[in-house]
């Protein structure tokens, strides 16, 4: 399984640190050239590989950590997203529900990526918290998951666990997804809830 992060801002860097902590190779890409990303990647860890977006989208699992409306630009970089899993880390804060056709924000992202399987995850905590060690004294930080693609959930859950977190499945995007997204200028009830689960 190969991994890529698209977006090299605070959230993208926090995600990269998750992979670096576990020694898992991950590509990181943004609108900047790979050469420009190289110092940042090196500072995070040797398993973080600076990449172009065109190269990053070749990964099996792609973590989307861009400003909400930029998801369309990423989606347009490939004609066929079949076989890919997109982990939607975006938040549509400040976006009117009417601009989303009253759909959950991740449903809008899922439409843009066509045949890809989309799972919403890693978006409910701020970058500073995501960058922290996820396991403390036998407790693991919770990461909420939501998806309309049941086949993708076990794959992403396994990655979440591999990265040291505790996955909690909230169900479909129209149910659980609404608990971890913004609606206009309002945050859903589980946003910023930093919860921990006892390790089995």
C-alpha positions, 0 to 999 in steps of 0.5 A: 500500500502506498500513501500520499498527502496533498497539501503541505500547510499546517495540517499536511505537515501534521499528517506527515509527522504521523507517518514519520513517527511510525517510519512509514513512507509517504509522499507530500505534494502541494502547489509548490515544486518538489524541490521547494518542499524538500527542506520541509520534508527533510525536517519532518523525517526521512520517510517523507518524500517531496513530490509533485501532485501528478506523482502523488496521485499515483498512491493507493491512499491519498490524504487530501489536506487542502483548502476546501474548494481546492479539492476540485483542482486536485480531482481534475489532475486525473481522469479516472480515480477508480481503485483509489481511496481518498481520505478527506481531511478538508473542512468547509468552514465559512462555505454556505450549505446552499453552495454545497447543494445542502449536501455534506461537504465530503459528499461534494468532495466524493462527487468530484473524485468520481469512482474513488472511495472516500473516507472522511477522517483526521479533520476534526482535530486542529493541526497542533493536536494532530502533530502530537504523539497519539498514544498516552499511558495506554490510551490512544487518541480517537480519529473519527471515520465516516464513509458511504463506501463500506469496503474502504472503511476497514482499510482506513481503520487499519491505517489509523491504527497503524499510525497509533490512533483509535478509529471510531466509525460514525457511519455514512456521510449523511449521518456521521459525516455531519458530526465532523464538518462545518455547516456555514460558520458553525462547527459540528458537535464532534469538531475539536473533541480530543477524545482517547480510547483505552488500548485493548 
